[in-house]
Amino acid sequence: MADAAAPHPRQTLQRSVQARSLADRLPRLTLEARRIALTTLSGLHGRRRAGPGESFWQFRAFAQGEAAQRIDWRRSGRDDQLFVREREWEAAHTLWIWIDASASMHFRSPSALAEKLDHAAILGLALADLLVRGGERVGLWGMGPPVSGGDVIDRLAMQWLAHQSLSEQDMPLDKPLSRHHELILISDFLSPLSQWQQQIERWGQQGGRGHLLRIVDPVEAAFPFRGQSELVSPDTEGRLDIGDAEAFRTLYQSRMQAHDGGLEAACKSRHWSWLKHHSDQPLPAALLGLAGRIIRNASTMPANLSAEGF
């Protein structure tokens, strides 16, 4: 009997094709990210600041979900509590970006400018470039330490490619989000609403701040289909016969609105920001809107944690 946990051969082939596709498209995506970042830069103002280093900063309490190898056993042996050594960049204000590369992000309707994944990648890399230009340290969530420097787009793009299996998951890595850190999630957020609500709540309780940028294809928003139709899942190849598409549209749009409303409410409850971008719209406006939310978020942070990047 086949292993129930093993991926379907068709899914394995699909992931292999997607991996090659990402490697092939990265040069174009990084070039476009630079262009979009430069286009948007003129709308942002501020001052640079020196980034923190790699040296030891302080001990802090071990948080549930962290890797056990981070525990400093010598320091922990003095008390009845576990401690980890926190480096300077970890204690300083740092921004993390998660770019969703799961199967649903490869969707593109004829009216879209590109796949949702292309929009997410360009916006994420361009945002990283803007943040680093402002003196911030930026990293890809769960893929390594934050970086700075003029080649940030290339460095993060190669880091992303090397850890592609993480971004192919439809949920970001569940790891602690420090109160000093800020997380930007770029996705279509089509996973079950309860999973996102629980994850945002966990990060919010840890003191981390964040921003959600939802990428929506125009067909996903309008559901313009007619006649007898069948929905096919890009993740599992599962099929759903919905009958008459026009009759189904009202139910579909109602559920999508409820999904959006639930995401937005989860963000508001933890003072996170929420933004939606349609993939038939130009990218600079979305990038400027997202950067503007990060700037406004920085202005509400305590003085010792304020992001002065822009």
HUQUI-V442647 format. One record per pair of residues at least 24 apart in sequence whose C-alpha atoms are under 10 Angstrom apart, sorted by the first residue. I is the first residue (numbers start at 0). J is the second residue. Records with the same first field share a line. If there is no record, write none. Layout:
I = J ; J
This chain:
6 = 235
7 = 235 ; 236
9 = 235 ; 236
10 = 102 ; 233 ; 234 ; 235 ; 236
13 = 102 ; 233 ; 234
14 = 101 ; 102 ; 164 ; 167
17 = 100 ; 101 ; 102 ; 105 ; 163 ; 167
18 = 100 ; 160 ; 163 ; 164 ; 167
19 = 160
21 = 100 ; 116 ; 117 ; 159 ; 160 ; 163
22 = 156 ; 157 ; 160 ; 161
24 = 117
25 = 117 ; 120 ; 121 ; 153 ; 156 ; 157 ; 159 ; 160
26 = 153 ; 156
27 = 117 ; 121
28 = 117 ; 118 ; 119 ; 120 ; 121 ; 122 ; 124 ; 125 ; 152 ; 156
29 = 120 ; 121 ; 124 ; 125 ; 152 ; 153 ; 155 ; 156
30 = 121 ; 124 ; 125 ; 152 ; 153
31 = 117 ; 120 ; 121 ; 122 ; 124 ; 125
32 = 118 ; 120 ; 121 ; 122 ; 123 ; 124 ; 125 ; 126 ; 127 ; 128 ; 152 ; 282 ; 283
33 = 121 ; 122 ; 124 ; 125 ; 126 ; 128 ; 129 ; 152 ; 153
34 = 121 ; 125 ; 283
35 = 121 ; 122 ; 124 ; 125 ; 126 ; 128 ; 129 ; 281 ; 282 ; 283 ; 284 ; 286 ; 287
36 = 121 ; 122 ; 124 ; 125 ; 126 ; 127 ; 128 ; 129 ; 130 ; 282 ; 283 ; 286 ; 287
37 = 125 ; 128 ; 129 ; 283
38 = 282 ; 283 ; 284 ; 286 ; 287
39 = 125 ; 126 ; 129 ; 282 ; 283 ; 284 ; 285 ; 286 ; 287 ; 288 ; 290
40 = 125 ; 128 ; 129 ; 132 ; 283 ; 286 ; 287 ; 290 ; 309
41 = 287
42 = 287 ; 290 ; 291
43 = 129 ; 133 ; 287 ; 290 ; 291 ; 294 ; 309
44 = 133 ; 308 ; 309
45 = 133 ; 134 ; 294 ; 307 ; 308 ; 309
46 = 132 ; 133 ; 134 ; 307 ; 308 ; 309
47 = 130 ; 131 ; 132 ; 133 ; 134 ; 135 ; 307 ; 308 ; 309
48 = 131 ; 132 ; 133 ; 134 ; 135 ; 306 ; 307 ; 308 ; 309
49 = 133 ; 134 ; 135 ; 136 ; 308
50 = 87 ; 88 ; 91 ; 92 ; 93 ; 131 ; 134 ; 135 ; 136 ; 146 ; 147
51 = 86 ; 87 ; 88 ; 89 ; 90 ; 91 ; 92 ; 93 ; 134 ; 135 ; 136
52 = 86 ; 87 ; 88 ; 89 ; 91
53 = 85 ; 86 ; 87 ; 88 ; 89 ; 144
54 = 85 ; 86 ; 87 ; 88 ; 89
55 = 84 ; 85 ; 86 ; 87 ; 88 ; 89 ; 90
56 = 84 ; 85 ; 86 ; 87 ; 88 ; 89 ; 90 ; 91
57 = 82 ; 83 ; 84 ; 85 ; 86 ; 87 ; 89 ; 90
58 = 82 ; 83 ; 84 ; 85 ; 86 ; 90
59 = 83 ; 84 ; 85 ; 90
60 = 84 ; 85
62 = 174 ; 175 ; 176 ; 177 ; 205
63 = 174 ; 175
64 = 173 ; 174 ; 175
65 = 173 ; 174 ; 175
66 = 174
88 = 136 ; 144 ; 145 ; 146 ; 179
89 = 144 ; 145 ; 177 ; 179 ; 180
90 = 177 ; 178 ; 179 ; 180 ; 304
91 = 135 ; 136 ; 177 ; 178 ; 179 ; 180 ; 303 ; 304 ; 305 ; 306
92 = 135 ; 136 ; 137 ; 177 ; 178 ; 179 ; 180 ; 181 ; 297 ; 303 ; 304 ; 305 ; 306 ; 307
93 = 135 ; 136 ; 137 ; 138 ; 144 ; 145 ; 146 ; 177 ; 178 ; 179 ; 180 ; 181 ; 182 ; 304 ; 306
94 = 127 ; 130 ; 131 ; 135 ; 136 ; 137 ; 138 ; 139 ; 140 ; 145 ; 179 ; 180 ; 181 ; 182 ; 183 ; 208 ; 209 ; 293 ; 306
95 = 123 ; 127 ; 136 ; 137 ; 138 ; 139 ; 140 ; 141 ; 142 ; 144 ; 145 ; 176 ; 180 ; 181 ; 182 ; 183 ; 184 ; 209
96 = 123 ; 124 ; 126 ; 127 ; 137 ; 138 ; 139 ; 140 ; 141 ; 142 ; 145 ; 155 ; 181 ; 182 ; 183 ; 184 ; 185 ; 209 ; 210
97 = 123 ; 138 ; 139 ; 140 ; 141 ; 142 ; 159 ; 165 ; 166 ; 170 ; 171 ; 172 ; 182 ; 183 ; 184 ; 185 ; 186 ; 211
98 = 122 ; 123 ; 124 ; 139 ; 140 ; 159 ; 163 ; 165 ; 166 ; 167 ; 171 ; 183 ; 184 ; 185 ; 186 ; 212
99 = 163 ; 165 ; 166 ; 167 ; 168 ; 169 ; 170 ; 171 ; 184 ; 185 ; 186 ; 187 ; 188 ; 214
100 = 159 ; 163 ; 164 ; 165 ; 166 ; 167 ; 168 ; 169 ; 170 ; 185 ; 186 ; 187
101 = 163 ; 164 ; 165 ; 166 ; 167 ; 168 ; 169 ; 170 ; 186 ; 187 ; 233 ; 234
102 = 167 ; 168 ; 169 ; 232 ; 233 ; 234 ; 235
103 = 167 ; 169 ; 186 ; 187 ; 188 ; 189 ; 190 ; 232 ; 233 ; 234
104 = 167 ; 169 ; 186 ; 187 ; 188 ; 189 ; 214 ; 215 ; 216 ; 233
105 = 233
106 = 215 ; 216 ; 218 ; 219 ; 233
107 = 215 ; 216 ; 217 ; 218 ; 219 ; 278 ; 279
108 = 216 ; 217 ; 218 ; 219 ; 278 ; 279
109 = 216 ; 217 ; 218 ; 279
110 = 216 ; 217 ; 218 ; 278 ; 279 ; 280
111 = 215 ; 216 ; 217 ; 218 ; 277 ; 278 ; 279 ; 280
112 = 216 ; 277 ; 278 ; 279 ; 280 ; 281 ; 282
113 = 216 ; 278 ; 279 ; 280
114 = 214 ; 215 ; 216 ; 278 ; 279
115 = 185 ; 186 ; 187 ; 213 ; 214 ; 215 ; 216 ; 276 ; 277 ; 278 ; 279
116 = 185 ; 186 ; 187 ; 214 ; 278
117 = 278
118 = 185 ; 186 ; 214 ; 215 ; 276 ; 277 ; 278 ; 279 ; 280 ; 281 ; 282 ; 285
119 = 184 ; 185 ; 186 ; 187 ; 212 ; 213 ; 214 ; 276 ; 278 ; 282
120 = 156 ; 159 ; 185 ; 186
121 = 152 ; 282 ; 286
122 = 185 ; 212 ; 282 ; 283 ; 285 ; 286 ; 287 ; 289
123 = 152 ; 155 ; 156 ; 183 ; 184 ; 185 ; 212 ; 286
124 = 151 ; 152 ; 153 ; 154 ; 155 ; 156
125 = 151 ; 152 ; 282 ; 283 ; 286
126 = 152 ; 183 ; 286 ; 287 ; 289 ; 290
127 = 151 ; 152 ; 155 ; 290
128 = 152 ; 153 ; 155
129 = 286 ; 290 ; 308 ; 309
130 = 290 ; 293 ; 306 ; 308 ; 309
131 = 308 ; 309
132 = 308 ; 309
133 = 306 ; 307 ; 308 ; 309
134 = 306 ; 307 ; 308 ; 309
135 = 306 ; 307 ; 308 ; 309
136 = 308
137 = 181 ; 182
138 = 182
139 = 166 ; 182 ; 183
140 = 165 ; 166 ; 171 ; 172 ; 173 ; 174 ; 176 ; 182 ; 183 ; 184
141 = 165 ; 166 ; 171 ; 172 ; 173 ; 174
142 = 166 ; 172
169 = 234
170 = 194 ; 195 ; 198
171 = 195 ; 198
172 = 198
173 = 198 ; 201 ; 202
174 = 198 ; 201 ; 202
175 = 201 ; 202 ; 204 ; 205 ; 206 ; 207
176 = 201 ; 202 ; 203 ; 204 ; 205 ; 206 ; 207 ; 208 ; 209
177 = 202 ; 203 ; 204 ; 205 ; 206 ; 207 ; 208
178 = 202 ; 203 ; 204 ; 205 ; 206 ; 207 ; 208 ; 304
179 = 205 ; 206 ; 207 ; 208 ; 300 ; 303 ; 304 ; 305 ; 306
180 = 206 ; 207 ; 208 ; 209 ; 304
181 = 206 ; 207 ; 208 ; 209 ; 210 ; 271 ; 293 ; 296 ; 297 ; 306
182 = 207 ; 208 ; 209 ; 210 ; 211 ; 271 ; 293
183 = 208 ; 209 ; 210 ; 211 ; 212 ; 271 ; 272 ; 289 ; 293
184 = 209 ; 210 ; 211 ; 212 ; 213 ; 273
185 = 210 ; 211 ; 212 ; 213 ; 214 ; 274 ; 275 ; 276
186 = 211 ; 212 ; 213 ; 214 ; 215 ; 275
187 = 211 ; 212 ; 213 ; 214 ; 215 ; 216 ; 275 ; 276
188 = 212 ; 213 ; 214 ; 215 ; 258 ; 259 ; 262
189 = 213 ; 215 ; 255 ; 258 ; 259
190 = 258
191 = 258
192 = 257 ; 258 ; 259 ; 260 ; 261 ; 262 ; 265
193 = 258 ; 261 ; 262 ; 265
195 = 261 ; 262 ; 265 ; 266
196 = 261 ; 262 ; 263 ; 264 ; 265 ; 266
197 = 265
198 = 265
199 = 262 ; 265 ; 266 ; 268 ; 269 ; 271
200 = 265 ; 266 ; 268 ; 269
201 = 269
202 = 269
203 = 265 ; 266 ; 268 ; 269 ; 270 ; 271
204 = 269
206 = 269
207 = 269 ; 270 ; 271
208 = 266 ; 269 ; 270 ; 271 ; 272 ; 293 ; 296 ; 297 ; 300
209 = 266 ; 269 ; 270 ; 271 ; 272 ; 273 ; 292 ; 293 ; 296
210 = 266 ; 270 ; 271 ; 272 ; 273 ; 274 ; 289 ; 292 ; 293 ; 296
211 = 262 ; 263 ; 266 ; 271 ; 272 ; 273 ; 274 ; 275 ; 289
212 = 272 ; 273 ; 274 ; 275 ; 276 ; 285 ; 286 ; 288 ; 289
213 = 259 ; 262 ; 273 ; 274 ; 275 ; 276 ; 277
214 = 274 ; 275 ; 276 ; 277 ; 278 ; 285
215 = 275 ; 276 ; 277 ; 278 ; 279
216 = 276 ; 277 ; 278 ; 279 ; 280
217 = 276 ; 277 ; 278 ; 279 ; 280
218 = 277 ; 278 ; 279
219 = 251 ; 252 ; 255 ; 277
220 = 251 ; 252 ; 255 ; 256 ; 277
221 = 248 ; 251 ; 252
222 = 247 ; 248 ; 249 ; 251 ; 252
223 = 248
224 = 248
270 = 296
271 = 296
272 = 296
